Amino acid sequence: MTAEPPVLDVRDLSVRFRMRGGRDIAAVTDARFSVAPGECLALVGESGCGKSVLASALLGLLPANAATTGSALLGGDTDLLTAGERTLARTVRGRRIGLVPQSPAAHLTPVRTVRAQLEESLRELTGARGSELPKAAAAAAARASFPEDHLDRYPHELSGGLAQRAATALALIGDAPLLLADEPTTGLDRDLVERTVDELRRHTDEGRALLIITHDLAAAERIADRVAVMYAGRIVEIADAETFFGAPGPRHPYAKGLLDALPEREFTPIPGTPPELGALPEGCAFADRCAYADARCTGERPAFTAGLACHHGPTGRAHSPSKESADA
Amino acid sequence: MLEMTRITAGYDRRDPVVRDVSLHVGAGEAVGLLGPSGCGKSTLAKVAALLHRPDAGTMTLDGTVIRGWRHRAPREQRTAVGVVFQQPRLSADPRLSLRELIAQPLRSTGRRRDVPERVAELAPLVGLSDELLERRPHAVSDGQLQRACLARALVLRPRLLICDEMTAMLDASTTAALVAVVERYRAASGAALLAVGHDRVLLERWCDRTVRWDERDTEKAPAGPVTAGGGLRPPAAPR
């Protein structure tokens, strides 16, 4: 990590949804991480683990029945969780956080051309006016490698890759120090995934901080400096990307299971399915799928220390089930 | 099992998406069809699943020449093929519970009596609990819904299973789990598989052989032998 102060500093962020009948859904619990300028943090996990809720919380886009606790400091001064809608709308979204959306085809306005949408954002965010707009729009498109001769097309006339670049161009207009990419590669084929993440990496290397939320581990490996693994609403491991994907590998059994499920590795699924966020167990949420689980795992929840939330942390990756019983 | 010969298909006769493509899937064989997005592979998969009538070309299923697609296909042909699509949300009726979703093919073919038994067999196989079976699509995750869609595709015990980007929306663990379910079914039933996708690593790991969609040849495909026609070519070397 760099010595620079983080662009985004999230402390003990929790999100609860209040459901009918007084039931609570614990979508995110005690998330704690930071992203520095020029750094990419990839938040990975299965669908439904709370990744996208976390992104919505950072943008102030949660539905009315959600309650948040903790803090998420942007640039050291603005707490995204307590800032009002007025502040978020006027100074944060687009200006200090650029959102690269999950499905660009749905994010772009279908009845307006890419040029019209770029020009609108330029007017709002940079104050560009009149004759300077066409030039500024072309420049904004070029930053995201969007071809200039496609500017007058409507979103439905674009391929998935070009729509993704149009959405990225929009996200970059405000020159926000933090980019938030929520599943930017879903549904794209491998070549496009690589091109998309390489472009995002380029914008990171220009000094922005990037938080990328993805279930695509190959994309995460390609782009990330650090990896945060989320399971059942909690971050269970944060690690350096190089050690996580290479040697010595992940430390949390769930993270190890995720990697082993890849077709280029073992191709074996993690047994069972994740618990319901509305009915989380007392102890470790992963215990009933974990080969190493013992009485302590089902009884108490592991604390998150030194980038890991696992009772078997100290023995870490080296442990085997037999060694486990010796430790217990 | 499945023999597609010089198929041309699309949504506009003047501008077909698939031109002159041939594809062969042997009995019990698992074939992966690899291609970039937008190349027409999903359209070919729809033709193979009897869901889209081609403009030209012939297709045989278990030696029988196919004469009608969609509602014109006889029931014994339609029920011989099971399909799983990429987006479970778009292929599941939001009004049905997962249990009803899985049972739907049985109901539509007058086998209502088999519902309790088949659903009870399939649910644990795909990893759906009794509690999840009672929920409707909006209350489950993409992965859980796709598990139900796979169970629905297997409920009539198809002899050919077509998976069109079945796992493109899913995480690594759910992908591996669903592929394992398909392979367990194939091992028990001897069914063939056509897996369509863009993930080379996945399809090469999963299938007996993969064929690549090669758009460059499609325009000027020679009217020569069947296997040379169209944009598909066999892999360079067997795995």
HADDOCK unambig.tbl for C-alpha pairs under 7 A between the chains (distance, minus, plus):
assign (segid A and resid 46 and name CA) (segid B and resid 171 and name CA) 5.46 0.50 0.50
assign (segid A and resid 47 and name CA) (segid B and resid 141 and name CA) 6.75 0.50 0.50
assign (segid A and resid 47 and name CA) (segid B and resid 143 and name CA) 6.95 0.50 0.50
assign (segid A and resid 47 and name CA) (segid B and resid 171 and name CA) 6.71 0.50 0.50
assign (segid A and resid 48 and name CA) (segid B and resid 141 and name CA) 5.94 0.50 0.50
assign (segid A and resid 186 and name CA) (segid B and resid 169 and name CA) 6.43 0.50 0.50
assign (segid A and resid 187 and name CA) (segid B and resid 168 and name CA) 6.13 0.50 0.50
assign (segid A and resid 187 and name CA) (segid B and resid 169 and name CA) 6.51 0.50 0.50
assign (segid A and resid 189 and name CA) (segid B and resid 36 and name CA) 6.12 0.50 0.50
assign (segid A and resid 189 and name CA) (segid B and resid 37 and name CA) 6.17 0.50 0.50
assign (segid A and resid 189 and name CA) (segid B and resid 198 and name CA) 5.67 0.50 0.50
assign (segid A and resid 190 and name CA) (segid B and resid 198 and name CA) 6.84 0.50 0.50
assign (segid A and resid 190 and name CA) (segid B and resid 199 and name CA) 6.49 0.50 0.50
assign (segid A and resid 215 and name CA) (segid B and resid 171 and name CA) 5.26 0.50 0.50
assign (segid A and resid 216 and name CA) (segid B and resid 171 and name CA) 6.62 0.50 0.50
assign (segid A and resid 258 and name CA) (segid B and resid 172 and name CA) 6.20 0.50 0.50
assign (segid A and resid 258 and name CA) (segid B and resid 173 and name CA) 5.68 0.50 0.50
assign (segid A and resid 261 and name CA) (segid B and resid 172 and name CA) 5.46 0.50 0.50
assign (segid A and resid 261 and name CA) (segid B and resid 173 and name CA) 5.04 0.50 0.50
assign (segid A and resid 261 and name CA) (segid B and resid 176 and name CA) 5.73 0.50 0.50
assign (segid A and resid 262 and name CA) (segid B and resid 172 and name CA) 5.54 0.50 0.50
assign (segid A and resid 263 and name CA) (segid B and resid 201 and name CA) 6.35 0.50 0.50
assign (segid A and resid 263 and name CA) (segid B and resid 202 and name CA) 5.27 0.50 0.50
assign (segid A and resid 263 and name CA) (segid B and resid 205 and name CA) 6.24 0.50 0.50
assign (segid A and resid 264 and name CA) (segid B and resid 201 and name CA) 6.37 0.50 0.50
assign (segid A and resid 267 and name CA) (segid B and resid 176 and name CA) 5.65 0.50 0.50
assign (segid A and resid 268 and name CA) (segid B and resid 176 and name CA) 5.75 0.50 0.50
assign (segid A and resid 269 and name CA) (segid B and resid 173 and name CA) 4.69 0.50 0.50
assign (segid A and resid 269 and name CA) (segid B and resid 174 and name CA) 6.66 0.50 0.50
assign (segid A and resid 269 and name CA) (segid B and resid 176 and name CA) 4.87 0.50 0.50
assign (segid A and resid 269 and name CA) (segid B and resid 177 and name CA) 4.89 0.50 0.50
assign (segid A and resid 270 and name CA) (segid B and resid 173 and name CA) 5.87 0.50 0.50
assign (segid A and resid 272 and name CA) (segid B and resid 127 and name CA) 6.96 0.50 0.50
